[in-house]
Structure formats: structure tokens, C-alpha cells
Amino acid sequence: MAVTLLDARGLKCPQPTLKVTVMSVKMKPGDVLEVIADCPTFEKDVRDWCTRSKKTLLWVKEEGTTKRLQIQF
């Protein structure tokens, strides 16, 4: 299981979620994508994306003005 980091700070929605979509084609089953973003709607957008894509949102952490989360593929 590989963990890949995607730093999407400074991008405004929907760009962080679009970057997650682009990264998803490179991920293998069981891999984890860790994403950091500071867009205000990022958490909701990723939760919706995970539901549509049938991926598992492992956790979400607030770190000041940013959110860090992990998605398992």
C-alpha cells in the first residue's frame, strides 16, 4: 500500500477535487492519497467525490486554515 501526497493549497474549488480525480487514475487498489487543501468547500466536495467514486475517506484533520485527509482506493 503506497501513500501519495497531493498538496492542493492555494487552489480554489473545484480545482483540488479535479486534482484528486486526475490522481485517482494512477492509484492502485489499496493505495492511499493524502491531500492537503485550504479551499473552504474542499471537505464537502471530497466527501461527495468519494461517495460517487465509491472510494473510502479514511479521515479528515483540520490544521489551522487547511484540511488534511486520506482517501483509500
mmCIF file of the N, C-alpha and C atoms, coordinates in Angstrom:
data_MODEL
# 
_entry.id   MODEL 
# 
loop_
_atom_site.group_PDB 
_atom_site.id 
_atom_site.type_symbol 
_atom_site.label_atom_id 
_atom_site.label_alt_id 
_atom_site.label_comp_id 
_atom_site.label_asym_id 
_atom_site.label_entity_id 
_atom_site.label_seq_id 
_atom_site.pdbx_PDB_ins_code 
_atom_site.Cartn_x 
_atom_site.Cartn_y 
_atom_site.Cartn_z 
_atom_site.occupancy 
_atom_site.B_iso_or_equiv 
_atom_site.pdbx_formal_charge 
_atom_site.auth_seq_id 
_atom_site.auth_comp_id 
_atom_site.auth_asym_id 
_atom_site.auth_atom_id 
_atom_site.pdbx_PDB_model_num 
ATOM 1   N N  . MET A 1 1  ? 0.851   -1.181 0.000   1.00 0.00 ? 1  MET A N  1 
ATOM 2   C CA . MET A 1 1  ? 0.000   0.000  0.000   1.00 0.00 ? 1  MET A CA 1 
ATOM 3   C C  . MET A 1 1  ? 0.893   1.240  0.000   1.00 0.00 ? 1  MET A C  1 
ATOM 4   N N  . ALA A 1 2  ? 0.782   2.026  -1.027  1.00 0.00 ? 2  ALA A N  1 
ATOM 5   C CA . ALA A 1 2  ? 1.558   3.257  -1.149  1.00 0.00 ? 2  ALA A CA 1 
ATOM 6   C C  . ALA A 1 2  ? 0.715   4.450  -0.702  1.00 0.00 ? 2  ALA A C  1 
ATOM 7   N N  . VAL A 1 3  ? 1.376   5.418  -0.066  1.00 0.00 ? 3  VAL A N  1 
ATOM 8   C CA . VAL A 1 3  ? 0.717   6.670  0.306   1.00 0.00 ? 3  VAL A CA 1 
ATOM 9   C C  . VAL A 1 3  ? 1.325   7.773  -0.550  1.00 0.00 ? 3  VAL A C  1 
ATOM 10  N N  . THR A 1 4  ? 0.464   8.483  -1.278  1.00 0.00 ? 4  THR A N  1 
ATOM 11  C CA . THR A 1 4  ? 0.896   9.574  -2.143  1.00 0.00 ? 4  THR A CA 1 
ATOM 12  C C  . THR A 1 4  ? 0.355   10.876 -1.579  1.00 0.00 ? 4  THR A C  1 
ATOM 13  N N  . LEU A 1 5  ? 1.182   11.915 -1.549  1.00 0.00 ? 5  LEU A N  1 
ATOM 14  C CA . LEU A 1 5  ? 0.774   13.216 -1.023  1.00 0.00 ? 5  LEU A CA 1 
ATOM 15  C C  . LEU A 1 5  ? 0.443   14.158 -2.170  1.00 0.00 ? 5  LEU A C  1 
ATOM 16  N N  . LEU A 1 6  ? -0.704  14.827 -2.058  1.00 0.00 ? 6  LEU A N  1 
ATOM 17  C CA . LEU A 1 6  ? -1.120  15.840 -3.021  1.00 0.00 ? 6  LEU A CA 1 
ATOM 18  C C  . LEU A 1 6  ? -1.334  17.141 -2.254  1.00 0.00 ? 6  LEU A C  1 
ATOM 19  N N  . ASP A 1 7  ? -0.532  18.144 -2.545  1.00 0.00 ? 7  ASP A N  1 
ATOM 20  C CA . ASP A 1 7  ? -0.647  19.447 -1.895  1.00 0.00 ? 7  ASP A CA 1 
ATOM 21  C C  . ASP A 1 7  ? -1.446  20.365 -2.820  1.00 0.00 ? 7  ASP A C  1 
ATOM 22  N N  . ALA A 1 8  ? -2.686  20.649 -2.429  1.00 0.00 ? 8  ALA A N  1 
ATOM 23  C CA . ALA A 1 8  ? -3.565  21.482 -3.244  1.00 0.00 ? 8  ALA A CA 1 
ATOM 24  C C  . ALA A 1 8  ? -3.825  22.833 -2.584  1.00 0.00 ? 8  ALA A C  1 
ATOM 25  N N  . ARG A 1 9  ? -2.935  23.233 -1.679  1.00 0.00 ? 9  ARG A N  1 
ATOM 26  C CA . ARG A 1 9  ? -3.114  24.534 -1.024  1.00 0.00 ? 9  ARG A CA 1 
ATOM 27  C C  . ARG A 1 9  ? -2.977  25.648 -2.054  1.00 0.00 ? 9  ARG A C  1 
ATOM 28  N N  . GLY A 1 10 ? -3.834  26.650 -1.904  1.00 0.00 ? 10 GLY A N  1 
ATOM 29  C CA . GLY A 1 10 ? -3.803  27.787 -2.816  1.00 0.00 ? 10 GLY A CA 1 
ATOM 30  C C  . GLY A 1 10 ? -4.748  27.629 -3.998  1.00 0.00 ? 10 GLY A C  1 
ATOM 31  N N  . LEU A 1 11 ? -5.243  26.414 -4.211  1.00 0.00 ? 11 LEU A N  1 
ATOM 32  C CA . LEU A 1 11 ? -6.198  26.183 -5.305  1.00 0.00 ? 11 LEU A CA 1 
ATOM 33  C C  . LEU A 1 11 ? -7.616  26.391 -4.793  1.00 0.00 ? 11 LEU A C  1 
ATOM 34  N N  . LYS A 1 12 ? -8.447  26.970 -5.625  1.00 0.00 ? 12 LYS A N  1 
ATOM 35  C CA . LYS A 1 12 ? -9.845  27.190 -5.256  1.00 0.00 ? 12 LYS A CA 1 
ATOM 36  C C  . LYS A 1 12 ? -10.723 26.123 -5.890  1.00 0.00 ? 12 LYS A C  1 
ATOM 37  N N  . CYS A 1 13 ? -11.750 25.725 -5.160  1.00 0.00 ? 13 CYS A N  1 
ATOM 38  C CA . CYS A 1 13 ? -12.651 24.673 -5.642  1.00 0.00 ? 13 CYS A CA 1 
ATOM 39  C C  . CYS A 1 13 ? -13.284 25.107 -6.960  1.00 0.00 ? 13 CYS A C  1 
ATOM 40  N N  . PRO A 1 14 ? -13.412 24.164 -7.888  1.00 0.00 ? 14 PRO A N  1 
ATOM 41  C CA . PRO A 1 14 ? -13.276 22.711 -7.741  1.00 0.00 ? 14 PRO A CA 1 
ATOM 42  C C  . PRO A 1 14 ? -11.889 22.167 -8.063  1.00 0.00 ? 14 PRO A C  1 
ATOM 43  N N  . GLN A 1 15 ? -10.874 23.005 -8.199  1.00 0.00 ? 15 GLN A N  1 
ATOM 44  C CA . GLN A 1 15 ? -9.555  22.530 -8.620  1.00 0.00 ? 15 GLN A CA 1 
ATOM 45  C C  . GLN A 1 15 ? -8.967  21.428 -7.739  1.00 0.00 ? 15 GLN A C  1 
ATOM 46  N N  . PRO A 1 16 ? -9.033  21.516 -6.393  1.00 0.00 ? 16 PRO A N  1 
ATOM 47  C CA . PRO A 1 16 ? -8.474  20.418 -5.596  1.00 0.00 ? 16 PRO A CA 1 
ATOM 48  C C  . PRO A 1 16 ? -9.138  19.073 -5.891  1.00 0.00 ? 16 PRO A C  1 
ATOM 49  N N  . THR A 1 17 ? -10.443 19.073 -6.048  1.00 0.00 ? 17 THR A N  1 
ATOM 50  C CA . THR A 1 17 ? -11.156 17.830 -6.341  1.00 0.00 ? 17 THR A CA 1 
ATOM 51  C C  . THR A 1 17 ? -10.822 17.330 -7.742  1.00 0.00 ? 17 THR A C  1 
ATOM 52  N N  . LEU A 1 18 ? -10.628 18.229 -8.680  1.00 0.00 ? 18 LEU A N  1 
ATOM 53  C CA . LEU A 1 18 ? -10.220 17.819 -10.029 1.00 0.00 ? 18 LEU A CA 1 
ATOM 54  C C  . LEU A 1 18 ? -8.829  17.187 -9.983  1.00 0.00 ? 18 LEU A C  1 
ATOM 55  N N  . LYS A 1 19 ? -7.938  17.715 -9.154  1.00 0.00 ? 19 LYS A N  1 
ATOM 56  C CA . LYS A 1 19 ? -6.603  17.120 -9.000  1.00 0.00 ? 19 LYS A CA 1 
ATOM 57  C C  . LYS A 1 19 ? -6.708  15.711 -8.395  1.00 0.00 ? 19 LYS A C  1 
ATOM 58  N N  . VAL A 1 20 ? -7.635  15.536 -7.445  1.00 0.00 ? 20 VAL A N  1 
ATOM 59  C CA . VAL A 1 20 ? -7.868  14.201 -6.869  1.00 0.00 ? 20 VAL A CA 1 
ATOM 60  C C  . VAL A 1 20 ? -8.325  13.248 -7.965  1.00 0.00 ? 20 VAL A C  1 
ATOM 61  N N  . THR A 1 21 ? -9.211  13.715 -8.837  1.00 0.00 ? 21 THR A N  1 
ATOM 62  C CA . THR A 1 21 ? -9.701  12.885 -9.939  1.00 0.00 ? 21 THR A CA 1 
ATOM 63  C C  . THR A 1 21 ? -8.564  12.471 -10.859 1.00 0.00 ? 21 THR A C  1 
ATOM 64  N N  . VAL A 1 22 ? -7.683  13.400 -11.196 1.00 0.00 ? 22 VAL A N  1 
ATOM 65  C CA . VAL A 1 22 ? -6.532  13.099 -12.062 1.00 0.00 ? 22 VAL A CA 1 
ATOM 66  C C  . VAL A 1 22 ? -5.620  12.074 -11.388 1.00 0.00 ? 22 VAL A C  1 
ATOM 67  N N  . MET A 1 23 ? -5.372  12.245 -10.090 1.00 0.00 ? 23 MET A N  1 
ATOM 68  C CA . MET A 1 23 ? -4.503  11.319 -9.357  1.00 0.00 ? 23 MET A CA 1 
ATOM 69  C C  . MET A 1 23 ? -5.134  9.935  -9.236  1.00 0.00 ? 23 MET A C  1 
ATOM 70  N N  . SER A 1 24 ? -6.459  9.872  -9.215  1.00 0.00 ? 24 SER A N  1 
ATOM 71  C CA . SER A 1 24 ? -7.145  8.598  -8.978  1.00 0.00 ? 24 SER A CA 1 
ATOM 72  C C  . SER A 1 24 ? -6.831  7.551  -10.041 1.00 0.00 ? 24 SER A C  1 
ATOM 73  N N  . VAL A 1 25 ? -6.565  7.986  -11.274 1.00 0.00 ? 25 VAL A N  1 
ATOM 74  C CA . VAL A 1 25 ? -6.271  7.013  -12.335 1.00 0.00 ? 25 VAL A CA 1 
ATOM 75  C C  . VAL A 1 25 ? -4.887  6.381  -12.147 1.00 0.00 ? 25 VAL A C  1 
ATOM 76  N N  . LYS A 1 26 ? -4.029  7.006  -11.344 1.00 0.00 ? 26 LYS A N  1 
ATOM 77  C CA . LYS A 1 26 ? -2.681  6.486  -11.090 1.00 0.00 ? 26 LYS A CA 1 
ATOM 78  C C  . LYS A 1 26 ? -2.631  5.569  -9.871  1.00 0.00 ? 26 LYS A C  1 
ATOM 79  N N  . MET A 1 27 ? -3.717  5.550  -9.106  1.00 0.00 ? 27 MET A N  1 
ATOM 80  C CA . MET A 1 27 ? -3.738  4.811  -7.847  1.00 0.00 ? 27 MET A CA 1 
ATOM 81  C C  . MET A 1 27 ? -4.168  3.361  -8.083  1.00 0.00 ? 27 MET A C  1 
ATOM 82  N N  . LYS A 1 28 ? -3.580  2.466  -7.297  1.00 0.00 ? 28 LYS A N  1 
ATOM 83  C CA . LYS A 1 28 ? -3.933  1.046  -7.358  1.00 0.00 ? 28 LYS A CA 1 
ATOM 84  C C  . LYS A 1 28 ? -4.848  0.722  -6.186  1.00 0.00 ? 28 LYS A C  1 
ATOM 85  N N  . PRO A 1 29 ? -5.624  -0.358 -6.274  1.00 0.00 ? 29 PRO A N  1 
ATOM 86  C CA . PRO A 1 29 ? -6.471  -0.738 -5.135  1.00 0.00 ? 29 PRO A CA 1 
ATOM 87  C C  . PRO A 1 29 ? -5.646  -0.881 -3.855  1.00 0.00 ? 29 PRO A C  1 
ATOM 88  N N  . GLY A 1 30 ? -6.122  -0.249 -2.792  1.00 0.00 ? 30 GLY A N  1 
ATOM 89  C CA . GLY A 1 30 ? -5.432  -0.274 -1.515  1.00 0.00 ? 30 GLY A CA 1 
ATOM 90  C C  . GLY A 1 30 ? -4.521  0.921  -1.289  1.00 0.00 ? 30 GLY A C  1 
ATOM 91  N N  . ASP A 1 31 ? -4.138  1.621  -2.361  1.00 0.00 ? 31 ASP A N  1 
ATOM 92  C CA . ASP A 1 31 ? -3.299  2.809  -2.213  1.00 0.00 ? 31 ASP A CA 1 
ATOM 93  C C  . ASP A 1 31 ? -4.067  3.909  -1.483  1.00 0.00 ? 31 ASP A C  1 
ATOM 94  N N  . VAL A 1 32 ? -3.309  4.817  -0.874  1.00 0.00 ? 32 VAL A N  1 
ATOM 95  C CA . VAL A 1 32 ? -3.905  5.923  -0.129  1.00 0.00 ? 32 VAL A CA 1 
ATOM 96  C C  . VAL A 1 32 ? -3.388  7.235  -0.709  1.00 0.00 ? 32 VAL A C  1 
ATOM 97  N N  . LEU A 1 33 ? -4.320  8.167  -0.933  1.00 0.00 ? 33 LEU A N  1 
ATOM 98  C CA . LEU A 1 33 ? -3.976  9.512  -1.376  1.00 0.00 ? 33 LEU A CA 1 
ATOM 99  C C  . LEU A 1 33 ? -4.220  10.461 -0.212  1.00 0.00 ? 33 LEU A C  1 
ATOM 100 N N  . GLU A 1 34 ? -3.159  11.142 0.236   1.00 0.00 ? 34 GLU A N  1 
ATOM 101 C CA . GLU A 1 34 ? -3.287  12.133 1.301   1.00 0.00 ? 34 GLU A CA 1 
ATOM 102 C C  . GLU A 1 34 ? -3.293  13.504 0.647   1.00 0.00 ? 34 GLU A C  1 
ATOM 103 N N  . VAL A 1 35 ? -4.313  14.296 0.958   1.00 0.00 ? 35 VAL A N  1 
ATOM 104 C CA . VAL A 1 35 ? -4.499  15.586 0.298   1.00 0.00 ? 35 VAL A CA 1 
ATOM 105 C C  . VAL A 1 35 ? -4.533  16.693 1.348   1.00 0.00 ? 35 VAL A C  1 
ATOM 106 N N  . ILE A 1 36 ? -3.845  17.782 1.036   1.00 0.00 ? 36 ILE A N  1 
ATOM 107 C CA . ILE A 1 36 ? -3.880  18.985 1.874   1.00 0.00 ? 36 ILE A CA 1 
ATOM 108 C C  . ILE A 1 36 ? -4.458  20.100 1.006   1.00 0.00 ? 36 ILE A C  1 
ATOM 109 N N  . ALA A 1 37 ? -5.479  20.787 1.528   1.00 0.00 ? 37 ALA A N  1 
ATOM 110 C CA . ALA A 1 37 ? -6.091  21.882 0.766   1.00 0.00 ? 37 ALA A CA 1 
ATOM 111 C C  . ALA A 1 37 ? -6.640  22.923 1.732   1.00 0.00 ? 37 ALA A C  1 
ATOM 112 N N  . ASP A 1 38 ? -6.765  24.149 1.230   1.00 0.00 ? 38 ASP A N  1 
ATOM 113 C CA . ASP A 1 38 ? -7.288  25.232 2.065   1.00 0.00 ? 38 ASP A CA 1 
ATOM 114 C C  . ASP A 1 38 ? -8.541  25.881 1.483   1.00 0.00 ? 38 ASP A C  1 
ATOM 115 N N  . CYS A 1 39 ? -9.154  25.238 0.509   1.00 0.00 ? 39 CYS A N  1 
ATOM 116 C CA . CYS A 1 39 ? -10.409 25.725 -0.060  1.00 0.00 ? 39 CYS A CA 1 
ATOM 117 C C  . CYS A 1 39 ? -11.537 25.474 0.944   1.00 0.00 ? 39 CYS A C  1 
ATOM 118 N N  . PRO A 1 40 ? -12.423 26.449 1.184   1.00 0.00 ? 40 PRO A N  1 
ATOM 119 C CA . PRO A 1 40 ? -13.458 26.289 2.214   1.00 0.00 ? 40 PRO A CA 1 
ATOM 120 C C  . PRO A 1 40 ? -14.428 25.125 1.964   1.00 0.00 ? 40 PRO A C  1 
ATOM 121 N N  . THR A 1 41 ? -14.695 24.780 0.724   1.00 0.00 ? 41 THR A N  1 
ATOM 122 C CA . THR A 1 41 ? -15.660 23.706 0.443   1.00 0.00 ? 41 THR A CA 1 
ATOM 123 C C  . THR A 1 41 ? -14.982 22.374 0.136   1.00 0.00 ? 41 THR A C  1 
ATOM 124 N N  . PHE A 1 42 ? -13.683 22.294 0.343   1.00 0.00 ? 42 PHE A N  1 
ATOM 125 C CA . PHE A 1 42 ? -12.917 21.107 -0.030  1.00 0.00 ? 42 PHE A CA 1 
ATOM 126 C C  . PHE A 1 42 ? -13.431 19.829 0.634   1.00 0.00 ? 42 PHE A C  1 
ATOM 127 N N  . GLU A 1 43 ? -13.654 19.865 1.942   1.00 0.00 ? 43 GLU A N  1 
ATOM 128 C CA . GLU A 1 43 ? -14.090 18.644 2.642   1.00 0.00 ? 43 GLU A CA 1 
ATOM 129 C C  . GLU A 1 43 ? -15.411 18.130 2.080   1.00 0.00 ? 43 GLU A C  1 
ATOM 130 N N  . LYS A 1 44 ? -16.386 19.011 1.910   1.00 0.00 ? 44 LYS A N  1 
ATOM 131 C CA . LYS A 1 44 ? -17.681 18.587 1.369   1.00 0.00 ? 44 LYS A CA 1 
ATOM 132 C C  . LYS A 1 44 ? -17.519 18.039 -0.049  1.00 0.00 ? 44 LYS A C  1 
ATOM 133 N N  . ASP A 1 45 ? -16.732 18.729 -0.865  1.00 0.00 ? 45 ASP A N  1 
ATOM 134 C CA . ASP A 1 45 ? -16.525 18.290 -2.248  1.00 0.00 ? 45 ASP A CA 1 
ATOM 135 C C  . ASP A 1 45 ? -15.885 16.904 -2.304  1.00 0.00 ? 45 ASP A C  1 
ATOM 136 N N  . VAL A 1 46 ? -14.894 16.658 -1.450  1.00 0.00 ? 46 VAL A N  1 
ATOM 137 C CA . VAL A 1 46 ? -14.227 15.356 -1.455  1.00 0.00 ? 46 VAL A CA 1 
ATOM 138 C C  . VAL A 1 46 ? -15.141 14.271 -0.906  1.00 0.00 ? 46 VAL A C  1 
ATOM 139 N N  . ARG A 1 47 ? -15.928 14.593 0.109   1.00 0.00 ? 47 ARG A N  1 
ATOM 140 C CA . ARG A 1 47 ? -16.894 13.601 0.616   1.00 0.00 ? 47 ARG A CA 1 
ATOM 141 C C  . ARG A 1 47 ? -17.857 13.191 -0.502  1.00 0.00 ? 47 ARG A C  1 
ATOM 142 N N  . ASP A 1 48 ? -18.362 14.161 -1.252  1.00 0.00 ? 48 ASP A N  1 
ATOM 143 C CA . ASP A 1 48 ? -19.260 13.867 -2.378  1.00 0.00 ? 48 ASP A CA 1 
ATOM 144 C C  . ASP A 1 48 ? -18.536 13.047 -3.444  1.00 0.00 ? 48 ASP A C  1 
ATOM 145 N N  . TRP A 1 49 ? -17.275 13.405 -3.738  1.00 0.00 ? 49 TRP A N  1 
ATOM 146 C CA . TRP A 1 49 ? -16.490 12.693 -4.744  1.00 0.00 ? 49 TRP A CA 1 
ATOM 147 C C  . TRP A 1 49 ? -16.289 11.235 -4.324  1.00 0.00 ? 49 TRP A C  1 
ATOM 148 N N  . CYS A 1 50 ? -15.953 11.014 -3.051  1.00 0.00 ? 50 CYS A N  1 
ATOM 149 C CA . CYS A 1 50 ? -15.743 9.652  -2.545  1.00 0.00 ? 50 CYS A CA 1 
ATOM 150 C C  . CYS A 1 50 ? -17.026 8.823  -2.660  1.00 0.00 ? 50 CYS A C  1 
ATOM 151 N N  . THR A 1 51 ? -18.160 9.425  -2.368  1.00 0.00 ? 51 THR A N  1 
ATOM 152 C CA . THR A 1 51 ? -19.434 8.718  -2.479  1.00 0.00 ? 51 THR A CA 1 
ATOM 153 C C  . THR A 1 51 ? -19.702 8.328  -3.930  1.00 0.00 ? 51 THR A C  1 
ATOM 154 N N  . ARG A 1 52 ? -19.524 9.275  -4.842  1.00 0.00 ? 52 ARG A N  1 
ATOM 155 C CA . ARG A 1 52 ? -19.757 8.991  -6.267  1.00 0.00 ? 52 ARG A CA 1 
ATOM 156 C C  . ARG A 1 52 ? -18.776 7.967  -6.817  1.00 0.00 ? 52 ARG A C  1 
ATOM 157 N N  . SER A 1 53 ? -17.524 8.039  -6.365  1.00 0.00 ? 53 SER A N  1 
ATOM 158 C CA . SER A 1 53 ? -16.455 7.178  -6.896  1.00 0.00 ? 53 SER A CA 1 
ATOM 159 C C  . SER A 1 53 ? -16.307 5.863  -6.140  1.00 0.00 ? 53 SER A C  1 
ATOM 160 N N  . LYS A 1 54 ? -17.090 5.711  -5.080  1.00 0.00 ? 54 LYS A N  1 
ATOM 161 C CA . LYS A 1 54 ? -17.020 4.505  -4.241  1.00 0.00 ? 54 LYS A CA 1 
ATOM 162 C C  . LYS A 1 54 ? -15.615 4.297  -3.667  1.00 0.00 ? 54 LYS A C  1 
ATOM 163 N N  . LYS A 1 55 ? -15.030 5.380  -3.180  1.00 0.00 ? 55 LYS A N  1 
ATOM 164 C CA . LYS A 1 55 ? -13.731 5.351  -2.505  1.00 0.00 ? 55 LYS A CA 1 
ATOM 165 C C  . LYS A 1 55 ? -13.961 5.631  -1.023  1.00 0.00 ? 55 LYS A C  1 
ATOM 166 N N  . THR A 1 56 ? -13.018 5.219  -0.191  1.00 0.00 ? 56 THR A N  1 
ATOM 167 C CA . THR A 1 56 ? -13.163 5.357  1.253   1.00 0.00 ? 56 THR A CA 1 
ATOM 168 C C  . THR A 1 56 ? -12.398 6.578  1.762   1.00 0.00 ? 56 THR A C  1 
ATOM 169 N N  . LEU A 1 57 ? -13.127 7.480  2.408   1.00 0.00 ? 57 LEU A N  1 
ATOM 170 C CA . LEU A 1 57 ? -12.498 8.618  3.071   1.00 0.00 ? 57 LEU A CA 1 
ATOM 171 C C  . LEU A 1 57 ? -12.087 8.128  4.457   1.00 0.00 ? 57 LEU A C  1 
ATOM 172 N N  . LEU A 1 58 ? -10.781 7.986  4.681   1.00 0.00 ? 58 LEU A N  1 
ATOM 173 C CA . LEU A 1 58 ? -10.280 7.401  5.927   1.00 0.00 ? 58 LEU A CA 1 
ATOM 174 C C  . LEU A 1 58 ? -10.381 8.356  7.101   1.00 0.00 ? 58 LEU A C  1 
ATOM 175 N N  . TRP A 1 59 ? -9.942  9.595  6.911   1.00 0.00 ? 59 TRP A N  1 
ATOM 176 C CA . TRP A 1 59 ? -10.017 10.593 7.970   1.00 0.00 ? 59 TRP A CA 1 
ATOM 177 C C  . TRP A 1 59 ? -9.832  11.996 7.406   1.00 0.00 ? 59 TRP A C  1 
ATOM 178 N N  . VAL A 1 60 ? -10.283 12.972 8.215   1.00 0.00 ? 60 VAL A N  1 
ATOM 179 C CA . VAL A 1 60 ? -10.122 14.390 7.891   1.00 0.00 ? 60 VAL A CA 1 
ATOM 180 C C  . VAL A 1 60 ? -9.600  15.074 9.148   1.00 0.00 ? 60 VAL A C  1 
ATOM 181 N N  . LYS A 1 61 ? -8.556  15.895 8.996   1.00 0.00 ? 61 LYS A N  1 
ATOM 182 C CA . LYS A 1 61 ? -7.999  16.654 10.119  1.00 0.00 ? 61 LYS A CA 1 
ATOM 183 C C  . LYS A 1 61 ? -7.927  18.123 9.729   1.00 0.00 ? 61 LYS A C  1 
ATOM 184 N N  . GLU A 1 62 ? -8.318  18.971 10.671  1.00 0.00 ? 62 GLU A N  1 
ATOM 185 C CA . GLU A 1 62 ? -8.143  20.413 10.469  1.00 0.00 ? 62 GLU A CA 1 
ATOM 186 C C  . GLU A 1 62 ? -6.774  20.794 10.987  1.00 0.00 ? 62 GLU A C  1 
ATOM 187 N N  . GLU A 1 63 ? -6.054  21.568 10.193  1.00 0.00 ? 63 GLU A N  1 
ATOM 188 C CA . GLU A 1 63 ? -4.733  22.056 10.589  1.00 0.00 ? 63 GLU A CA 1 
ATOM 189 C C  . GLU A 1 63 ? -4.696  23.548 10.314  1.00 0.00 ? 63 GLU A C  1 
ATOM 190 N N  . GLY A 1 64 ? -5.217  24.312 11.253  1.00 0.00 ? 64 GLY A N  1 
ATOM 191 C CA . GLY A 1 64 ? -5.308  25.761 11.051  1.00 0.00 ? 64 GLY A CA 1 
ATOM 192 C C  . GLY A 1 64 ? -6.330  26.064 9.968   1.00 0.00 ? 64 GLY A C  1 
ATOM 193 N N  . THR A 1 65 ? -5.888  26.727 8.901   1.00 0.00 ? 65 THR A N  1 
ATOM 194 C CA . THR A 1 65 ? -6.809  27.072 7.817   1.00 0.00 ? 65 THR A CA 1 
ATOM 195 C C  . THR A 1 65 ? -6.862  25.994 6.741   1.00 0.00 ? 65 THR A C  1 
ATOM 196 N N  . THR A 1 66 ? -6.105  24.914 6.924   1.00 0.00 ? 66 THR A N  1 
ATOM 197 C CA . THR A 1 66 ? -6.104  23.842 5.922   1.00 0.00 ? 66 THR A CA 1 
ATOM 198 C C  . THR A 1 66 ? -6.764  22.593 6.466   1.00 0.00 ? 66 THR A C  1 
ATOM 199 N N  . LYS A 1 67 ? -7.127  21.706 5.550   1.00 0.00 ? 67 LYS A N  1 
ATOM 200 C CA . LYS A 1 67 ? -7.641  20.389 5.912   1.00 0.00 ? 67 LYS A CA 1 
ATOM 201 C C  . LYS A 1 67 ? -6.721  19.359 5.272   1.00 0.00 ? 67 LYS A C  1 
ATOM 202 N N  . ARG A 1 68 ? -6.463  18.298 6.007   1.00 0.00 ? 68 ARG A N  1 
ATOM 203 C CA . ARG A 1 68 ? -5.659  17.179 5.527   1.00 0.00 ? 68 ARG A CA 1 
ATOM 204 C C  . ARG A 1 68 ? -6.561  15.952 5.618   1.00 0.00 ? 68 ARG A C  1 
ATOM 205 N N  . LEU A 1 69 ? -6.580  15.163 4.558   1.00 0.00 ? 69 LEU A N  1 
ATOM 206 C CA . LEU A 1 69 ? -7.422  13.974 4.578   1.00 0.00 ? 69 LEU A CA 1 
ATOM 207 C C  . LEU A 1 69 ? -6.769  12.853 3.791   1.00 0.00 ? 69 LEU A C  1 
ATOM 208 N N  . GLN A 1 70 ? -7.273  11.641 4.024   1.00 0.00 ? 70 GLN A N  1 
ATOM 209 C CA . GLN A 1 70 ? -6.783  10.484 3.286   1.00 0.00 ? 70 GLN A CA 1 
ATOM 210 C C  . GLN A 1 70 ? -7.951  9.752  2.631   1.00 0.00 ? 70 GLN A C  1 
ATOM 211 N N  . ILE A 1 71 ? -7.720  9.371  1.378   1.00 0.00 ? 71 ILE A N  1 
ATOM 212 C CA . ILE A 1 71 ? -8.693  8.604  0.600   1.00 0.00 ? 71 ILE A CA 1 
ATOM 213 C C  . ILE A 1 71 ? -8.031  7.277  0.242   1.00 0.00 ? 71 ILE A C  1 
ATOM 214 N N  . GLN A 1 72 ? -8.752  6.173  0.508   1.00 0.00 ? 72 GLN A N  1 
ATOM 215 C CA . GLN A 1 72 ? -8.220  4.870  0.127   1.00 0.00 ? 72 GLN A CA 1 
ATOM 216 C C  . GLN A 1 72 ? -8.893  4.405  -1.145  1.00 0.00 ? 72 GLN A C  1 
ATOM 217 N N  . PHE A 1 73 ? -8.069  3.891  -2.064  1.00 0.00 ? 73 PHE A N  1 
ATOM 218 C CA . PHE A 1 73 ? -8.554  3.421  -3.358  1.00 0.00 ? 73 PHE A CA 1 
ATOM 219 C C  . PHE A 1 73 ? -8.673  1.919  -3.378  1.00 0.00 ? 73 PHE A C  1 
# 
